[in-house]
């Protein structure tokens, strides 16, 4: 997210509604949604957190499991991010991991520390 990003402002309320209001993913184990200000100086500025997690466009949806980024399921395609049906499937899939990893987390966890 960036405060100047109009696409982020369109996607964020949809994710908030699905997760916090409708409880999507709760049956599968639950998820938490957090927005990160990508160009925040506290996170290393433009090259900080984005480079660490290979984020090259915003908005990007990235799940973490066992504190490891699930790089293989990262989503940055705007059409998918604006699709309610796609997001419901993505949230349910990520929630179902329940600490099992499996989407690129273990390898990146080694290098991301």
C-alpha positions in Angstrom: 0.0 0.0 0.0 1.0 3.6 -0.6 -1.2 6.5 0.4 -0.9 7.8 -3.2 -2.1 4.5 -4.7 -5.6 4.6 -6.0 -5.7 0.9 -6.8 -4.8 0.2 -3.1 -7.6 2.3 -2.0 -10.0 0.2 -4.1 -8.7 -3.2 -3.0 -8.2 -2.5 0.7 -11.9 -2.1 1.6 -12.8 -5.3 -0.3 -10.2 -7.3 1.7 -11.3 -5.8 4.9 -14.9 -6.6 4.2 -14.2 -10.2 3.3 -11.9 -10.9 6.2 -13.2 -8.8 9.1 -16.9 -8.4 8.3 -17.8 -11.6 6.4 -15.3 -13.9 8.2 -14.0 -15.4 5.0 -11.2 -17.9 5.9 -12.4 -18.5 9.5 -13.6 -22.0 8.8 -10.2 -22.9 7.3 -8.2 -21.6 10.3 -8.4 -17.8 10.1 -6.4 -15.0 8.6 -5.4 -11.5 9.6 -5.1 -8.6 7.2 -2.5 -5.9 7.6 -1.7 -3.0 5.3 2.0 -2.0 5.0 3.0 1.5 3.8 5.6 0.4 1.2 7.5 3.7 0.9 7.6 4.3 4.7 11.1 5.4 5.8 10.6 3.2 8.9 10.6 0.2 6.6 13.6 1.1 4.5 11.9 3.4 2.1 11.2 2.5 -1.5 13.9 -0.3 -1.6 13.3 -1.7 1.9 10.4 -4.1 2.4 9.5 -4.2 -1.3 12.9 -5.6 -2.2 13.0 -8.0 0.7 9.8 -9.7 -0.4 10.2 -9.2 -4.2 7.3 -6.8 -4.5 7.6 -4.9 -7.7 4.1 -3.5 -8.0 1.4 -2.3 -5.7 -1.0 -3.3 -4.5 0.4 -6.8 -3.8 -1.2 -9.4 -1.6 1.4 -11.6 0.2 0.6 -14.2 2.8 2.9 -15.2 5.6 2.8 -18.6 7.3 5.1 -19.4 10.2 6.5 -15.9 9.7 7.7 -16.8 6.2 6.4 -15.1 3.0 4.5 -17.4 0.7 6.1 -16.1 -2.4 4.5 -18.6 -4.8 1.0 -17.4 -4.0 1.8 -13.7 -4.1 -0.8 -11.7 -6.1 -0.2 -8.4 -7.8 -2.5 -8.7 -10.9 -5.0 -5.9 -10.4 -7.8 -7.8 -12.0 -7.5 -10.6 -9.5 -7.1 -8.2 -6.6 -10.4 -6.5 -7.5 -12.3 -9.9 -8.0 -14.3 -10.8 -5.0 -14.5 -14.5 -6.2 -10.7 -14.7 -6.6 -10.0 -13.1 -3.2 -12.4 -15.5 -1.5 -10.6 -18.5 -2.9 -7.2 -17.0 -2.2 -8.1 -16.2 1.4 -9.6 -19.6 2.1 -6.5 -21.3 0.6 -4.1 -19.3 2.6 -6.1 -19.8 5.8 -6.1 -23.5 5.3 -2.3 -23.7 5.5 -2.6 -23.5 9.3 1.1 -23.3 9.8 2.0 -25.9 7.2 3.7 -23.5 4.7 4.1 -25.0 1.3 4.2 -21.9 -1.0 7.8 -21.0 -1.0 8.1 -20.0 2.6 10.8 -22.3 3.9 13.4 -21.4 1.3 12.7 -17.7 1.5 12.6 -17.9 5.3 16.3 -19.0 5.3 17.4 -16.0 3.2 14.9 -13.5 4.7 16.4 -13.4 8.2 
